[in-house]
Amino acid sequence: QVQLVESGGGLVQPGGSLRLSCAASGSIFSIYIMGWYRQAPGKQREVVATITRGGNTNYADSVKGRFTVSRDNAKNTVVLQMNSLKPEDTAVYYCNTVPSQTRYWGQGTQVTVST
C-alpha cells in the first residue's frame, strides 16, 4: 500500500523559511493532482497549495507569494517551499491527493512559527 511521508517541519521565527518534502512509497504522483494541506489547532484542515501532473499550481490566498509547490514525478516527491513565514502558518502540514483520499493521510509534519 502506498504511503505518504511528510518531513521538514520545525520551529522557525517569523519571517523565516522552511522546506517541506513529501515522499511516496509508490508511484502515485504521476497519476494524481497533489496538494499540501494544513491543520491548525482548533481549526479544520485546509488546502494551501496544489500542483497538477503537468506542474500547474494553485495557492490559497493566505500563502500566495510566500509558498511554492513543486513536484518530481520520477522521484515520487512533492516539495513545499515556505518563505516569509507568519505565526498564523503554525499547523501540522500534510500532503495528499486532490481531492484527498483517506488512505493517504500520513502523520504530517509540525510547523511552528514563533519567537
C-alpha positions in Angstrom: 0.0 0.0 0.0 1.3 3.4 -0.9 2.2 5.7 2.0 3.0 9.4 2.0 5.6 10.6 4.5 6.0 14.3 5.2 9.2 15.8 6.6 11.0 19.1 7.0 8.9 20.8 9.7 10.2 22.6 12.7 10.3 25.7 14.8 11.1 28.9 12.9 11.0 32.6 13.7 8.5 34.9 11.9 10.0 35.8 8.5 11.9 32.6 8.3 11.7 29.7 5.8 11.1 26.0 5.8 11.1 23.4 3.1 8.7 20.5 3.4 9.0 17.3 1.5 6.5 14.6 0.8 7.7 11.2 -0.3 5.6 8.4 -1.6 6.4 4.7 -1.4 4.8 4.1 -4.7 4.3 6.0 -8.0 1.1 7.9 -7.3 2.4 11.3 -8.1 2.3 10.6 -11.8 -1.4 9.8 -11.5 -2.9 12.4 -9.3 -3.0 16.1 -8.6 -1.2 16.6 -5.4 -1.8 19.0 -2.6 -0.4 20.3 0.6 -2.9 20.7 3.4 -2.6 22.1 6.9 -4.5 21.9 10.2 -4.0 24.4 12.9 -5.2 23.7 16.5 -9.0 24.0 16.8 -9.4 24.6 13.0 -10.4 22.5 10.1 -7.9 21.1 7.7 -7.4 23.3 4.7 -5.6 23.0 1.4 -2.8 25.5 0.9 -1.2 24.5 -2.4 -1.9 22.1 -5.3 0.1 21.0 -8.3 -1.1 19.1 -11.3 0.8 16.4 -13.1 1.9 18.9 -15.6 3.1 21.3 -12.9 0.3 23.9 -12.9 0.0 25.3 -9.4 -2.7 26.9 -7.3 -2.4 28.5 -3.8 -4.7 29.6 -1.0 -4.9 33.4 -0.8 -3.2 33.3 2.6 0.0 31.9 1.2 0.2 33.3 -2.3 3.6 34.9 -3.0 5.1 33.2 0.0 4.8 29.4 -0.7 5.9 27.5 -3.7 4.9 23.9 -4.5 6.9 21.7 -6.9 6.9 18.0 -7.8 9.3 15.4 -9.2 7.2 12.6 -10.5 10.3 10.4 -11.2 11.4 10.7 -7.6 7.9 10.5 -6.2 8.3 13.7 -4.2 6.4 16.9 -3.7 8.0 19.9 -2.1 6.6 22.9 -0.4 9.0 25.9 0.0 7.6 28.3 2.6 9.1 31.7 2.9 8.2 34.8 5.0 6.5 32.6 7.5 4.0 34.0 9.9 2.7 32.8 13.2 -0.6 32.0 11.6 1.1 29.5 9.4 1.6 27.3 12.5 0.0 24.0 11.8 0.5 20.3 11.0 1.2 20.1 7.3 0.2 17.1 5.2 0.4 16.1 1.6 -2.3 14.1 -0.1 -4.0 13.8 -3.5 -6.6 16.3 -4.7 -9.3 15.6 -3.8 -7.8 14.0 -0.7 -8.1 10.3 0.0 -8.4 8.9 3.5 -6.0 6.1 2.8 -3.2 8.6 2.1 -3.3 10.7 5.2 0.0 10.4 7.0 1.4 11.7 10.3 2.1 15.1 8.9 4.9 17.4 9.9 4.6 20.2 12.5 5.4 23.7 11.6 5.6 26.2 14.4 6.3 29.9 13.7 7.1 31.7 16.9 9.6 34.0 18.6 
